[in-house]
Each structure stands twice: as structure tokens, then as C-alpha cells.
Amino acid sequence: MRRAAVAIAAGAMAVSLAACGSAKESGDNADSTGSAKKGDDIKVGLLLPENATARYEKFDRVLIEKKVKELTGGKGEVVYANANQDAAKQNQQVDTMVSNKVDVLIVDAVDSKAIAGAVKKAKDSDIPVVAYDRLAEGPIDAYTSFDNVTVGKTQGEALLKALGDKAKDGQIVMMNGSSTDPNAAQFKQGAHSVLDGKVKIGREYDTKEWKPENANANMEGAISALGKDKIVGVYSANDGMAGGIITALKAAGIADIPVTGQDAELAGVQRIVTGEQYMSVYKPYPQEADVAAEMAVALAQGKSLDSIAKDKVDSPTTKAIPSVLVPVVSLTKDNIKDTVIKDGIYTVNEICTGKYKAACDKIGLK
């Protein structure tokens, strides 16, 4: 498992390095979405969807700001706003960014459909838009995320491996993400492609706003409907919801069943150490953030994306969007050292605080 994780991580790095040439190297030809009127003195608008999920403030914002500074010799400015899971608020934030005449927008949409009008407004003001992490609708100029169908497949495969022969006898609960998030549909698609026909899905939910408390309530309903002795595992689309699910399982006296996750949040990694959560999907945020910053700087400077984005992705409204999809890694207790610790996401001391120390020692995490 550890060797496989290293190989995948190395492959991810190779893909990233191949795709992510510096914006300064991406050519001098003006792209159709921008003009060559700007040098390094640019203003990048960054709109993130919420702050309940730890990654956005801890990783995405910090990493994008750092990379923009690096690419522009410290002259580039990032103007930041967080929508706190409010699509209408995010649309207003786009309006404000347009009024403030940013040179480019990086948008991680709360609601991929609801943002389309605001994206068009930005484009009408000659402001290119990079869709970040979620594929927003409207006239998007570039997109970077992870291979979301593969994320779901990775979760499903891990759950089947953990279940073993129990997959034939019991039922699982599927806790998908928000129906307004296009990524959630792709995670679900990938998971179903692996799980269907291999295990009985007793209950399945689309979880409003990805909120742990909603996942907790859904899980309580599933336990009541199916019976606590009938549930052998839970597909959870992310770590935050896994926390709410595990709370419900504990309250019902259910233990030692595998629960999946995603995002490699610190609390999720700690639950993996103790065995409460089976796995998470580690997504190398530094690679994704670097690509977004490279795209944004290139577009703001009126340069081509040809050396950055080698792939094309279609949204429901826009075809052949220049894109970079970053590979992911299945994170279990066997490869914590080779993933989140090796990449500097967390230190052993951050993971192995007081109540987790014994569990860390047991799996050799020192």
C-alpha cells in the first residue's frame, strides 16, 4: 500500500510539473480572453465558497496568494472574499470584484449554475475567469481541479477492500455531497461505478451544503430505517460529513465499520489513526493552487495557456475549457507518512496530540 501510494504521488507530481509551466513561460501571444496590457502589477480576485471545510482557509487561500506573489515578483495583489456557503452572496462578491476592476477572477463556486450570470458579467467587463476546484457554468476561460470521478472510484474501491466478505451480507449507507456542487455528482458517479452490484446500498442521501450536522441527521435516519445490525459500512463523500456520521454511529452503539472520506482534514487524519475512519482521499492542494495561480496570472497578462493546460473539459454551457486535472491518493493509516507528512501538509506533532499519541505509536507514526 505504501509503495503504491508513493508511486501514485510521484506520478501526480510528474503530471503537475509537466502541466504547470510558469506563467512567465506560457508564451507572449495574447490569448483571446485577455490583452497584453498588464505586467506583474496585477489584481487577482479570489472567491472561495465557504470556511467550514478546513482546506479553504488553511490551504487554498494561503497557497494561491503565495504563488501569485512568486509569479509576479511580489507585485501581484490577491483580493479575497469567502461566500460562507451563500450563492447569492458570492454573486454579489463577483459584482464587487468587477466594480473594483480586478484583472482576473479565480472562482470556487458555491452553486455551479447560480454563478453563471456573474461569470458572464465578469467576461462582459473583459475580466477572464478561472473555475477552481468546481466547474462553474458560464463563459469560463480555464479550469483546474482533481479528477472527481476518480475520487469517487478511489473511495468506493477502498470501502469494498475494507468490507471484504461483509460486502455480500450487509448494507451500506451512501452520504453524497451537496446537489448544488457538480463535483458531488462526479464523486457519486465514480463511487457507484465501483459499488453497484458489489454491495447493497440500503440508504443514499444528497447532503445539503455538505454540512456535518446534516450528514449526522441523515445517518440517524438511516440507522432507524435499516437497523444498526444491518449496516456494514458508510460511503461518506468528505471528511467533514464523516465526522457527523461517526458521531451518529457512536451514539447508536455501532463501532468498527469502515467510513470513507475526502480532503485529508486534520480531524479526518486523526480519526484514521484511531481507526474510527477507514480512509480519506488526499488531494495535493499545493499542485491545484499553483495551477490556478499560473492560469490566473497568465490570463491577466494576456498570455496563452497552451503550456499550462494540456487538457480540455466541457461544462454544460462552455466547450473545450483549457484544464488541468490533478491526480489523487487514497489515504489510510498505512501511508500517512508518505502523503500528508511528506508533502508538509501536517507534522507528526500536529497529528499525534495527547489523546492520539498512543494510536500513533501503535502504527509507527513518530
C-alpha positions in Angstrom: 0.0 0.0 0.0 2.7 2.4 0.9 4.7 1.7 -2.2 1.6 2.2 -4.3 0.9 5.5 -2.6 4.4 6.7 -3.3 4.1 5.7 -6.9 0.8 7.5 -7.4 2.1 10.6 -5.6 5.2 10.6 -7.8 3.0 10.2 -10.8 0.9 13.1 -9.7 3.9 15.3 -9.2 5.2 14.4 -12.7 1.8 15.3 -14.2 1.8 18.5 -12.3 5.2 19.5 -13.3 4.6 18.7 -16.9 1.4 20.7 -17.0 2.4 23.6 -14.8 4.9 25.7 -16.6 5.5 29.1 -15.2 3.1 31.8 -16.4 6.1 33.8 -17.4 7.0 30.9 -19.8 3.5 30.5 -21.2 4.1 32.5 -24.3 3.9 36.0 -25.5 0.9 35.6 -27.8 -2.2 37.4 -26.4 -5.0 35.0 -25.5 -8.4 35.7 -26.9 -9.7 36.3 -23.4 -7.3 38.9 -22.4 -5.0 41.7 -23.6 -1.3 42.2 -23.1 -1.7 45.4 -21.2 -0.5 44.2 -17.9 2.9 43.2 -16.5 3.4 41.9 -12.9 1.3 44.7 -11.3 -2.0 42.8 -11.4 -5.0 42.3 -9.2 -6.4 38.8 -8.8 -9.9 38.3 -7.3 -10.1 35.1 -5.3 -13.6 33.8 -4.3 -13.9 30.7 -2.2 -17.2 29.0 -1.3 -17.1 28.5 2.5 -14.9 28.2 5.5 -16.5 25.3 7.4 -14.3 22.9 5.4 -10.8 23.5 6.8 -8.9 23.3 3.5 -10.1 26.6 2.1 -8.6 29.0 4.6 -5.7 26.7 5.7 -4.5 25.7 2.3 -6.2 27.1 -0.8 -6.2 30.8 0.1 -2.7 30.8 1.5 -1.2 28.8 -1.3 -2.8 30.8 -4.1 -1.7 34.1 -2.5 1.8 32.8 -2.2 2.1 31.6 -5.8 0.7 34.8 -7.2 3.3 36.8 -5.3 6.0 34.4 -6.5 4.9 34.6 -10.2 4.7 38.4 -10.1 7.9 39.3 -8.2 5.7 40.4 -5.2 3.8 43.0 -7.3 0.6 41.0 -7.8 -2.3 41.5 -5.3 -4.9 39.0 -4.3 -8.3 40.4 -3.3 -10.1 37.7 -1.3 -13.7 37.0 -0.4 -15.5 34.0 1.1 -19.1 33.3 0.4 -19.9 31.3 3.6 -21.9 28.8 1.5 -24.3 31.6 0.2 -24.6 31.6 -3.6 -26.4 35.0 -3.7 -23.6 36.4 -1.6 -21.0 35.0 -3.9 -22.7 36.6 -6.9 -22.6 39.9 -5.1 -18.9 39.4 -4.4 -18.3 38.9 -8.2 -20.1 42.2 -8.8 -17.9 43.9 -6.3 -14.7 42.4 -7.9 -15.9 43.7 -11.3 -16.6 47.1 -9.9 -13.1 47.1 -8.3 -11.7 46.2 -11.8 -9.7 43.2 -10.9 -7.7 41.8 -13.8 -8.8 38.2 -13.4 -11.0 36.1 -11.2 -10.5 32.7 -9.6 -13.9 31.3 -8.5 -14.7 28.2 -6.5 -18.5 28.3 -6.9 -21.0 27.7 -4.1 -23.5 26.8 -6.8 -22.2 26.0 -10.2 -25.4 27.0 -12.0 -26.2 30.1 -10.0 -22.8 31.6 -10.6 -23.2 31.6 -14.5 -24.7 35.1 -14.7 -22.0 36.6 -12.6 -19.3 34.9 -14.7 -20.9 36.4 -17.8 -20.9 39.8 -16.2 -17.1 39.5 -15.5 -16.5 38.4 -19.0 -18.5 41.3 -20.4 -16.2 43.5 -18.4 -13.1 41.9 -20.1 -12.2 40.0 -16.9 -11.2 36.4 -17.5 -12.4 33.7 -15.1 -10.7 30.6 -13.8 -13.0 28.0 -12.3 -11.2 26.5 -9.3 -12.0 23.1 -7.8 -15.6 23.1 -9.1 -16.6 23.6 -12.7 -18.7 26.7 -12.7 -21.1 27.4 -15.6 -20.9 30.4 -17.8 -18.1 31.6 -20.1 -15.2 30.1 -18.1 -11.7 30.6 -19.5 -9.8 27.9 -17.6 -10.4 25.2 -15.0 -8.4 23.2 -12.6 -9.5 20.6 -10.1 -8.9 16.9 -9.4 -10.3 14.0 -11.4 -13.5 13.9 -9.4 -14.9 10.7 -10.9 -11.6 9.0 -9.9 -12.0 10.4 -6.4 -15.4 8.6 -6.1 -13.9 5.4 -7.6 -11.0 5.6 -5.1 -13.4 5.9 -2.2 -15.6 3.0 -3.5 -12.6 0.7 -4.0 -11.3 1.4 -0.6 -14.7 0.7 1.0 -15.0 -2.6 -0.8 -11.5 -3.6 0.3 -12.3 -2.8 3.9 -15.6 -4.7 3.8 -14.2 -7.9 2.3 -16.7 -10.7 2.6 -19.1 -8.5 4.6 -20.0 -6.7 1.3 -22.1 -9.8 0.4 -24.1 -9.9 3.6 -24.9 -6.3 4.8 -25.9 -2.9 3.6 -24.0 0.4 3.3 -25.2 3.9 3.5 -24.1 6.4 0.9 -23.7 10.0 2.1 -23.1 12.1 -1.0 -22.3 15.8 -1.1 -24.5 18.8 -2.0 -26.7 18.6 -5.0 -25.6 22.1 -6.0 -21.9 21.1 -6.3 -21.1 19.5 -9.6 -18.1 17.7 -8.0 -20.5 15.9 -5.7 -22.3 14.4 -8.7 -19.0 13.2 -10.1 -17.9 11.7 -6.8 -21.2 9.9 -6.7 -20.8 8.7 -10.3 -17.4 7.3 -9.6 -18.4 5.6 -6.4 -21.5 4.0 -8.0 -19.4 2.6 -10.8 -17.4 0.6 -8.3 -20.1 -0.2 -5.6 -23.1 -1.1 -7.7 -23.6 -4.8 -7.9 -20.9 -5.4 -5.3 -22.8 -4.3 -2.2 -26.4 -3.4 -1.3 -27.0 0.3 -0.8 -29.6 0.5 2.0 -30.0 4.3 2.0 -28.5 7.1 0.0 -28.6 10.8 0.6 -27.5 14.1 -1.1 -26.4 16.1 1.9 -27.4 19.8 1.9 -24.5 22.1 1.9 -22.1 19.3 2.8 -22.8 20.1 6.4 -21.7 17.6 9.1 -24.8 18.2 11.1 -27.0 17.3 8.0 -24.9 14.2 7.5 -25.4 13.3 11.2 -29.2 13.7 10.9 -29.2 11.6 7.7 -27.2 8.9 9.3 -29.6 8.8 12.3 -32.4 8.3 9.8 -30.6 5.5 8.0 -29.9 3.7 11.3 -33.5 4.0 12.3 -34.7 2.7 8.9 -32.2 -0.1 8.4 -31.4 -1.2 11.9 -28.0 -0.9 13.5 -27.1 -4.5 12.9 -27.6 -4.3 9.2 -25.2 -1.5 8.3 -21.6 -2.8 7.5 -20.1 0.4 6.1 -20.6 4.0 5.1 -19.6 5.9 2.0 -19.0 9.5 3.0 -18.0 11.9 0.3 -15.8 14.0 2.6 -14.2 14.2 6.0 -16.4 16.8 7.5 -19.5 14.7 6.9 -17.6 11.6 8.1 -17.3 13.3 11.4 -21.0 13.8 11.7 -21.7 10.2 10.5 -19.3 8.7 13.1 -20.9 10.7 15.9 -24.3 9.2 14.9 -22.7 5.7 14.7 -21.2 6.0 18.1 -24.5 7.3 19.6 -26.2 4.2 18.2 -23.5 1.8 19.6 -22.1 1.0 16.2 -18.4 0.5 16.0 -15.7 -1.0 13.8 -17.3 -0.4 10.4 -15.4 1.4 7.6 -16.3 5.0 6.8 -14.7 6.8 3.9 -13.8 10.5 3.5 -12.1 13.1 1.4 -9.8 16.1 1.8 -7.4 14.7 4.4 -8.6 17.2 7.0 -6.6 17.0 10.2 -9.6 15.7 12.2 -10.1 13.1 9.5 -6.4 12.0 9.6 -6.6 11.7 13.4 -9.8 9.5 13.0 -7.9 7.3 10.6 -5.1 7.0 13.1 -7.5 5.8 15.7 -9.5 3.5 13.3 -12.7 5.4 13.6 -12.5 6.4 9.9 -11.0 4.0 7.4 -9.7 6.3 4.7 -9.7 9.7 3.1 -8.8 11.0 -0.3 -5.6 13.1 -0.2 -5.8 15.8 -2.9 -2.4 17.6 -3.3 -3.7 21.1 -2.8 -0.3 22.8 -3.5 -0.4 21.5 -7.0 -4.0 22.6 -7.6 -3.4 26.0 -6.1 -0.3 26.5 -8.1 -2.0 25.7 -11.4 -4.9 28.1 -10.6 -2.4 30.9 -9.8 -0.4 30.2 -13.0 -3.6 30.3 -15.1 -4.8 33.5 -13.5 -1.5 35.4 -13.9 -1.2 34.3 -17.5 -4.7 35.4 -18.3 -4.3 38.7 -16.5 -1.2 39.3 -18.6 -2.9 38.4 -21.8 -0.8 35.3 -22.4 -1.7 31.9 -23.8 -2.5 28.9 -21.6 -1.1 26.4 -24.0 2.0 25.5 -21.9 -0.1 25.3 -18.7 -3.3 23.5 -19.7 -2.9 20.4 -21.8 -6.4 19.1 -21.4 -9.9 20.3 -22.4 -13.1 19.9 -20.3 -16.7 20.7 -21.3 -19.2 22.3 -18.9 -23.0 22.3 -19.5 -22.5 25.8 -21.0 -19.0 26.0 -22.4 -17.0 23.6 -24.5 -13.2 22.8 -24.6 -12.2 24.8 -21.5 -8.4 24.6 -21.0 -8.0 22.5 -18.0 -5.6 20.7 -15.6 -6.8 17.7 -13.6 -4.5 16.8 -10.7 -4.3 13.1 -9.6 -5.3 12.0 -6.1 -4.2 9.4 -3.5 -6.1 7.0 -1.2 -5.0 7.9 2.3 -5.1 5.2 5.0 -3.1 4.7 8.2 -0.5 2.8 6.1 0.6 5.8 4.1 0.2 8.9 6.3 3.9 9.4 6.4 4.3 9.1 2.6 1.5 11.6 1.8 0.4 14.4 4.1 3.5 14.4 6.3 5.9 14.1 3.4 4.2 16.9 1.5 4.3 19.2 4.5 0.6 19.4 5.0 0.8 18.3 8.6 3.6 17.4 11.1 3.6 14.3 13.2 3.2 16.6 16.3 0.1 18.2 14.8 -1.5 14.8 14.2 -0.3 13.0 17.3 -1.5 15.3 20.0 -2.2 13.9 23.5 -5.2 11.7 23.0 -3.9 10.4 19.7 -0.3 9.6 20.8 -0.9 6.0 21.8 -2.7 5.3 18.5 0.1 7.0 16.6 2.8 4.9 18.4 0.8 1.8 17.5 1.0 2.4 13.8 4.6 3.7 13.9 3.8 7.4 13.4 6.6 9.0 15.5 
